[in-house]
């Protein structure tokens, strides 16, 4: 389901089939590439802590992310660089978002599958600063039926 296209022994492209499905998080790209592609499949209620990305020595200093929601619903919480909550948006299957700067956190509202693309190499926990969220109490984007 993952096809690597090479030329002269070097990776030229990677194709990720729309049929790919595996629980948890799977990174497809090697750490030395400047873009990282991951597949994520989480159950409803899974929380991903808010975080901001730190400068890491590489050609691109701050990580920018592209999220492609394949299935489910995801709440994206936006934070300032000072880690203050700004606002939230809901993404659904087929939505794509580019996260350029500031902080962000997520809550999976319905079982989720999404692709994430960002600069690498990934520096582990040194790549971001996690912080406690201060979400407004009126946020209620829980599971909904169509």
Secondary structure, DSSP 4 states (H G I P E B T S, - for coil): -EEEEEETTEEEEEEE-TT---SEEEE-S-TTSSEEEEEEEE-TT-EEEEEEEPP-SSSSSS--EEEEEEEEEEEEEEE-TT--EEEEEEEETT-EEEE-SSEEEEEEEEEEEEEEEEESS--GGGGEEE------TT--------
